[in-house]
Amino acid sequence: MNGVDILWLAYKGLMARKTLAIISIIAIMIGITSVSFIEAFSQGVERSVISTLFQLNPTNIYVFNEIGYVSPTDVSLMSSLPGIDAVYPVIEAHGVVQIGGRVINVLVVGVDNISSLLGKVELENGTVYPPVTVPYAVIGHDIAHPIPNVTVQPGSTIILKLSNGNALPLTVYGILRPTQSVVIGDTSDVIFIPLGEAKALINPPGYFLVVLQGSSISEVNTITTLLNYIYGNSLTVTTIQQAISSVQVIITSFSFLVILIGSISLFVGAVGIMGITLARVYQRTREIGIMKTVGLTTRQVLLVFLLEALIVGVIGGIVGLTLTIMGTYIMDINGIPFNAGSSNGSNLIVVIRPFLSMSDVAISILIALVTSIIAGIYPAWKASKLTVIEAVRKD
């Protein structure tokens, strides 16, 4: 008997008991779908968050006080440290603007170099302001488009009112595209103004954040070590590389945990295949006897039952992967908003697009096949060892 005949016998055996076969296929499908989709989602998170982090200057070092401010004295000391090319203190405050009859809550950020916080500054219109003490502003996308048919253009004037009672007319210099920042989160409702103007308007006791730019990537670790030695736990010092490492550790742990949970479904599927295949062995003793009577060898009977388990795994794996690919394609169109947080506690909403590589597809199929083969080995061996006389006696 050739291989095609053996495969046909395995197929007919499954079709004779469709309900049991479908239950096994569903169990494998759920396991493969959960494992492959979580892997695709995890890779999407890692690619999106790390690509956002890489938009920033890799020589940037961020210093902040989790329970207060960074003092001007500290900023002066940091500026004098070796290996530092530039220092950009940052001030924050909350306020409101009224545009088109709508009152908008805004975050006011005082900084001379916007790119130190955003990396690549993507403008919808206008340009960034120069580092001067002038009431210029670069505003977020939602502030520039508060209601339909109302748009703030560069050169327009808006009135900013702060919670401390101060108010200031600002000349709009530029309008940002919708942007996510690792440092300050969503910029849609942010107003950037020069640091000097922010000091006069807000009059804070210190700085919310200080961005240091090292002279080279090799200097970053040295500067970070020095800052930690000087300030200990009084100030928090972080770098882009540290943020990337933290993200990778979190995503790896998350992936491992969820894949472990998904593997439980695969285990249930394997037990189901084993139980169902073993039950079919006992139900088909007469059929096994006939197989051996017409000339099938022990090895060929083993292959028939092993192929039944393998067919279940292949179908379950293919259906599971198909569902995963369809799901990742649909989610890739608009992406999935994901709150990744940030080093200083502000929200970073990253758009995740799940990514399923060819290696992930191959591994998922392999897992389905191996699971099915392992689950089918014992029942197949049990069937192959039945003799014609035993089959007749048990029938």
MIMAR-289162 format. One record per residue (C-alpha): z, y, x; residue number from 1. Coordinates in pm, whole numbers. Example, Ala and Ser with C-alpha at 12.3 -4.5 7.8 and 13.67 -1.06 7.14 Angstrom:
MIMAR-289162
PT; 780; -450; 1230; 1
PT; 714; -106; 1367; 2
END
This chain:
MIMAR-289162
PT; 0; 0; 0; 1
PT; -104; 336; 145; 2
PT; 83; 664; 153; 3
PT; -91; 807; -154; 4
PT; 20; 510; -365; 5
PT; 379; 548; -245; 6
PT; 370; 921; -329; 7
PT; 230; 838; -674; 8
PT; 511; 591; -742; 9
PT; 767; 856; -642; 10
PT; 603; 1111; -873; 11
PT; 592; 865; -1164; 12
PT; 958; 784; -1107; 13
PT; 1051; 1150; -1142; 14
PT; 833; 1204; -1447; 15
PT; 998; 909; -1619; 16
PT; 1327; 1100; -1610; 17
PT; 1219; 1465; -1635; 18
PT; 1550; 1609; -1753; 19
PT; 1746; 1475; -1458; 20
PT; 1473; 1588; -1217; 21
PT; 1467; 1940; -1365; 22
PT; 1846; 1973; -1332; 23
PT; 1823; 1883; -961; 24
PT; 1534; 2126; -908; 25
PT; 1729; 2410; -1072; 26
PT; 2031; 2347; -849; 27
PT; 1816; 2360; -534; 28
PT; 1628; 2664; -668; 29
PT; 1953; 2859; -727; 30
PT; 2079; 2780; -378; 31
PT; 1753; 2875; -204; 32
PT; 1712; 3192; -414; 33
PT; 2065; 3313; -342; 34
PT; 2047; 3238; 32; 35
PT; 1698; 3384; 88; 36
PT; 1753; 3692; -129; 37
PT; 2084; 3779; 33; 38
PT; 1920; 3742; 375; 39
PT; 1635; 3971; 261; 40
PT; 1882; 4227; 123; 41
PT; 2095; 4218; 439; 42
PT; 1791; 4274; 660; 43
PT; 1686; 4561; 432; 44
PT; 2028; 4723; 463; 45
PT; 2029; 4686; 840; 46
PT; 1675; 4823; 882; 47
PT; 1739; 5121; 649; 48
PT; 2079; 5223; 785; 49
PT; 1984; 5180; 1150; 50
PT; 1655; 5368; 1102; 51
PT; 1857; 5651; 946; 52
PT; 2096; 5648; 1241; 53
PT; 1808; 5655; 1489; 54
PT; 1683; 5980; 1335; 55
PT; 1973; 6149; 1513; 56
PT; 1980; 6233; 1880; 57
PT; 2117; 5924; 2064; 58
PT; 2308; 6156; 2298; 59
PT; 2507; 6308; 2010; 60
PT; 2885; 6267; 2009; 61
PT; 3079; 6353; 1691; 62
PT; 3438; 6476; 1709; 63
PT; 3651; 6542; 1400; 64
PT; 4010; 6546; 1282; 65
PT; 4069; 6306; 993; 66
PT; 4370; 6502; 864; 67
PT; 4284; 6858; 965; 68
PT; 4056; 7070; 1179; 69
PT; 3927; 7080; 1533; 70
PT; 4069; 7398; 1683; 71
PT; 3861; 7667; 1863; 72
PT; 4069; 7590; 2176; 73
PT; 3954; 7229; 2163; 74
PT; 3592; 7340; 2125; 75
PT; 3625; 7563; 2434; 76
PT; 3768; 7271; 2631; 77
PT; 3487; 7039; 2521; 78
PT; 3227; 7297; 2621; 79
PT; 3363; 7296; 2976; 80
PT; 3347; 6919; 3022; 81
PT; 3086; 6781; 3265; 82
PT; 2778; 6610; 3120; 83
PT; 2769; 6817; 2800; 84
PT; 2455; 7024; 2739; 85
PT; 2536; 7178; 2400; 86
PT; 2823; 7212; 2152; 87
PT; 2766; 7273; 1780; 88
PT; 3081; 7337; 1574; 89
PT; 3047; 7280; 1199; 90
PT; 3227; 7451; 910; 91
PT; 3231; 7323; 552; 92
PT; 3336; 7478; 220; 93
PT; 3262; 7431; -149; 94
PT; 3108; 7696; -369; 95
PT; 2873; 7764; -658; 96
PT; 2539; 7935; -710; 97
PT; 2377; 8036; -1038; 98
PT; 2002; 7984; -1059; 99
PT; 1789; 7988; -1372; 100
PT; 2099; 8017; -1588; 101
PT; 2247; 7701; -1439; 102
PT; 2568; 7695; -1234; 103
PT; 2532; 7452; -942; 104
PT; 2821; 7320; -734; 105
PT; 2719; 7327; -367; 106
PT; 2849; 7227; -28; 107
PT; 2824; 7510; 224; 108
PT; 2772; 7398; 582; 109
PT; 2793; 7650; 865; 110
PT; 2608; 7534; 1176; 111
PT; 2365; 7696; 1417; 112
PT; 2154; 7385; 1476; 113
PT; 2074; 7193; 1155; 114
PT; 1904; 6913; 1348; 115
PT; 2238; 6824; 1511; 116
PT; 2346; 6700; 1166; 117
PT; 2016; 6583; 1017; 118
PT; 1813; 6475; 1317; 119
PT; 1456; 6547; 1213; 120
PT; 1468; 6841; 970; 121
PT; 1211; 6780; 697; 122
PT; 1129; 7099; 507; 123
PT; 954; 7126; 176; 124
PT; 887; 7494; 239; 125
PT; 979; 7771; 481; 126
PT; 1151; 7715; 815; 127
PT; 1498; 7685; 968; 128
PT; 1696; 7997; 1049; 129
PT; 1762; 8119; 1404; 130
PT; 2123; 8098; 1540; 131
PT; 2221; 8454; 1449; 132
PT; 2491; 8617; 1236; 133
PT; 2264; 8695; 944; 134
PT; 2299; 8578; 580; 135
PT; 2009; 8334; 598; 136
PT; 2014; 7996; 428; 137
PT; 1833; 7664; 422; 138
PT; 1897; 7504; 85; 139
PT; 1880; 7151; -53; 140
PT; 1606; 7024; -282; 141
PT; 1812; 7022; -606; 142
PT; 1927; 7380; -551; 143
PT; 1566; 7495; -510; 144
PT; 1463; 7307; -828; 145
PT; 1757; 7353; -1068; 146
PT; 1559; 7315; -1392; 147
PT; 1196; 7242; -1484; 148
PT; 954; 7529; -1412; 149
PT; 1212; 7715; -1201; 150
PT; 1172; 7703; -822; 151
PT; 1345; 7904; -551; 152
PT; 1099; 8015; -282; 153
PT; 1163; 8125; 79; 154
PT; 1243; 8495; 80; 155
PT; 1434; 8474; -248; 156
PT; 1795; 8584; -269; 157
PT; 2074; 8370; -415; 158
PT; 2438; 8465; -466; 159
PT; 2689; 8221; -318; 160
PT; 3045; 8228; -452; 161
PT; 3325; 8042; -274; 162
PT; 3653; 7907; -410; 163
PT; 3843; 8165; -199; 164
PT; 3683; 8445; -404; 165
PT; 3432; 8559; -141; 166
PT; 3071; 8606; -247; 167
PT; 2759; 8665; -41; 168
PT; 2390; 8722; -114; 169
PT; 2184; 8479; 95; 170
PT; 1818; 8506; 186; 171
PT; 1654; 8166; 153; 172
PT; 1480; 8079; 479; 173
PT; 1381; 7720; 408; 174
PT; 1400; 7440; 150; 175
PT; 1476; 7083; 251; 176
PT; 1300; 6775; 128; 177
PT; 1535; 6517; -30; 178
PT; 1723; 6401; 280; 179
PT; 2006; 6164; 367; 180
PT; 2232; 6242; 660; 181
PT; 2464; 5997; 834; 182
PT; 2703; 6285; 894; 183
PT; 2714; 6478; 563; 184
PT; 2543; 6240; 321; 185
PT; 2301; 6361; 53; 186
PT; 2169; 6711; 132; 187
PT; 2023; 6784; -213; 188
PT; 2311; 7018; -305; 189
PT; 2386; 7156; 44; 190
PT; 2340; 7512; 167; 191
PT; 2316; 7554; 544; 192
PT; 2402; 7895; 689; 193
PT; 2448; 8018; 1050; 194
PT; 2790; 7943; 1200; 195
PT; 2880; 8309; 1260; 196
PT; 2811; 8398; 897; 197
PT; 3012; 8096; 782; 198
PT; 3312; 8207; 991; 199
PT; 3310; 8552; 833; 200
PT; 3264; 8414; 482; 201
PT; 3496; 8112; 489; 202
PT; 3746; 8213; 760; 203
PT; 3867; 7857; 829; 204
PT; 4156; 7769; 1067; 205
PT; 3922; 7545; 1268; 206
PT; 3612; 7334; 1251; 207
PT; 3539; 7044; 1020; 208
PT; 3330; 6871; 1285; 209
PT; 3202; 6932; 1637; 210
PT; 2871; 6785; 1756; 211
PT; 2843; 6746; 2133; 212
PT; 2511; 6671; 2301; 213
PT; 2533; 6482; 2627; 214
PT; 2287; 6548; 2908; 215
PT; 2169; 6183; 2891; 216
PT; 2243; 5856; 2712; 217
PT; 2413; 5726; 3026; 218
PT; 2662; 6015; 3006; 219
PT; 2764; 5940; 2646; 220
PT; 3009; 5658; 2724; 221
PT; 3165; 5858; 3008; 222
PT; 3215; 6164; 2786; 223
PT; 3351; 5951; 2501; 224
PT; 3602; 5781; 2731; 225
PT; 3712; 6119; 2867; 226
PT; 3756; 6266; 2519; 227
PT; 3959; 5965; 2403; 228
PT; 4178; 6002; 2713; 229
PT; 4235; 6373; 2648; 230
PT; 4296; 6361; 2272; 231
PT; 4415; 6006; 2210; 232
PT; 4454; 5953; 1835; 233
PT; 4470; 6323; 1746; 234
PT; 4089; 6347; 1721; 235
PT; 3831; 6085; 1626; 236
PT; 3534; 6047; 1858; 237
PT; 3226; 5848; 1758; 238
PT; 2868; 5802; 1876; 239
PT; 2542; 5680; 1728; 240
PT; 2563; 5353; 1922; 241
PT; 2913; 5289; 1788; 242
PT; 2792; 5352; 1433; 243
PT; 2499; 5113; 1481; 244
PT; 2730; 4844; 1620; 245
PT; 2970; 4888; 1329; 246
PT; 2688; 4859; 1076; 247
PT; 2555; 4543; 1242; 248
PT; 2900; 4380; 1246; 249
PT; 2963; 4464; 879; 250
PT; 2618; 4341; 769; 251
PT; 2648; 4019; 972; 252
PT; 2989; 3943; 820; 253
PT; 2863; 4024; 472; 254
PT; 2554; 3805; 516; 255
PT; 2759; 3514; 648; 256
PT; 3001; 3532; 355; 257
PT; 2736; 3547; 85; 258
PT; 2515; 3285; 249; 259
PT; 2823; 3061; 259; 260
PT; 2864; 3115; -115; 261
PT; 2494; 3043; -169; 262
PT; 2529; 2727; 35; 263
PT; 2775; 2599; -223; 264
PT; 2486; 2598; -472; 265
PT; 2282; 2397; -223; 266
PT; 2570; 2154; -182; 267
PT; 2594; 2115; -560; 268
PT; 2219; 2058; -567; 269
PT; 2246; 1794; -293; 270
PT; 2525; 1614; -477; 271
PT; 2315; 1631; -793; 272
PT; 2012; 1482; -618; 273
PT; 2225; 1206; -467; 274
PT; 2393; 1124; -796; 275
PT; 2074; 1132; -999; 276
PT; 1877; 931; -742; 277
PT; 2156; 675; -715; 278
PT; 2172; 647; -1095; 279
PT; 1796; 590; -1102; 280
PT; 1836; 312; -847; 281
PT; 2076; 125; -1076; 282
PT; 1859; 197; -1381; 283
PT; 1542; 72; -1211; 284
PT; 1654; -256; -1057; 285
PT; 1384; -446; -1248; 286
PT; 1123; -195; -1130; 287
PT; 1242; -232; -770; 288
PT; 1215; -610; -807; 289
PT; 859; -574; -933; 290
PT; 775; -341; -642; 291
PT; 888; -602; -394; 292
PT; 719; -883; -588; 293
PT; 381; -709; -565; 294
PT; 423; -667; -193; 295
PT; 612; -345; -118; 296
PT; 820; -373; 196; 297
PT; 1177; -253; 239; 298
PT; 1045; 50; 428; 299
PT; 798; 136; 150; 300
PT; 1068; 116; -120; 301
PT; 1285; 339; 96; 302
PT; 1000; 590; 118; 303
PT; 943; 590; -260; 304
PT; 1299; 695; -339; 305
PT; 1322; 928; -41; 306
PT; 1001; 1101; -153; 307
PT; 1148; 1149; -501; 308
PT; 1435; 1346; -347; 309
PT; 1193; 1529; -119; 310
PT; 969; 1633; -411; 311
PT; 1274; 1776; -589; 312
PT; 1364; 1978; -276; 313
PT; 1008; 2105; -222; 314
PT; 967; 2218; -583; 315
PT; 1314; 2377; -593; 316
PT; 1256; 2551; -259; 317
PT; 912; 2685; -358; 318
PT; 1033; 2810; -697; 319
PT; 1339; 2972; -535; 320
PT; 1130; 3144; -269; 321
PT; 877; 3260; -528; 322
PT; 1155; 3423; -730; 323
PT; 1291; 3586; -412; 324
PT; 950; 3720; -308; 325
PT; 887; 3858; -659; 326
PT; 1233; 4016; -665; 327
PT; 1196; 4177; -322; 328
PT; 850; 4309; -413; 329
PT; 976; 4471; -734; 330
PT; 1279; 4623; -558; 331
PT; 1066; 4742; -267; 332
PT; 866; 4971; -498; 333
PT; 1153; 5212; -568; 334
PT; 1422; 5076; -339; 335
PT; 1790; 5021; -413; 336
PT; 2035; 5312; -363; 337
PT; 2316; 5190; -136; 338
PT; 2632; 5380; -44; 339
PT; 2667; 5309; 329; 340
PT; 2947; 5564; 387; 341
PT; 2963; 5756; 715; 342
PT; 3180; 5803; 1017; 343
PT; 3365; 6101; 875; 344
PT; 3414; 5978; 521; 345
PT; 3122; 6151; 347; 346
PT; 2880; 5947; 141; 347
PT; 2551; 5826; 283; 348
PT; 2319; 5700; 10; 349
PT; 2054; 5491; 184; 350
PT; 1754; 5353; -3; 351
PT; 1739; 4980; 69; 352
PT; 1413; 4787; 58; 353
PT; 1476; 4412; 91; 354
PT; 1277; 4251; 370; 355
PT; 1190; 3881; 387; 356
PT; 1031; 3773; 715; 357
PT; 810; 3468; 764; 358
PT; 1085; 3308; 968; 359
PT; 1322; 3346; 669; 360
PT; 1063; 3178; 446; 361
PT; 1024; 2890; 691; 362
PT; 1402; 2850; 729; 363
PT; 1452; 2847; 349; 364
PT; 1189; 2577; 303; 365
PT; 1342; 2378; 588; 366
PT; 1689; 2406; 432; 367
PT; 1553; 2279; 98; 368
PT; 1379; 1984; 266; 369
PT; 1676; 1889; 483; 370
PT; 1915; 1916; 189; 371
PT; 1695; 1690; -21; 372
PT; 1642; 1433; 254; 373
PT; 2013; 1411; 336; 374
PT; 2097; 1376; -32; 375
PT; 1834; 1109; -86; 376
PT; 1897; 891; 220; 377
PT; 2182; 679; 81; 378
PT; 2030; 611; -265; 379
PT; 1693; 532; -103; 380
PT; 1860; 296; 145; 381
PT; 2052; 136; -140; 382
PT; 1729; 74; -333; 383
PT; 1543; -62; -31; 384
PT; 1812; -321; 36; 385
PT; 1785; -480; -311; 386
PT; 1617; -821; -304; 387
PT; 1399; -961; -581; 388
PT; 1672; -1209; -679; 389
PT; 1937; -931; -692; 390
PT; 1707; -715; -903; 391
PT; 1653; -997; -1154; 392
PT; 2026; -1080; -1172; 393
PT; 2129; -713; -1228; 394
PT; 1865; -637; -1489; 395
END
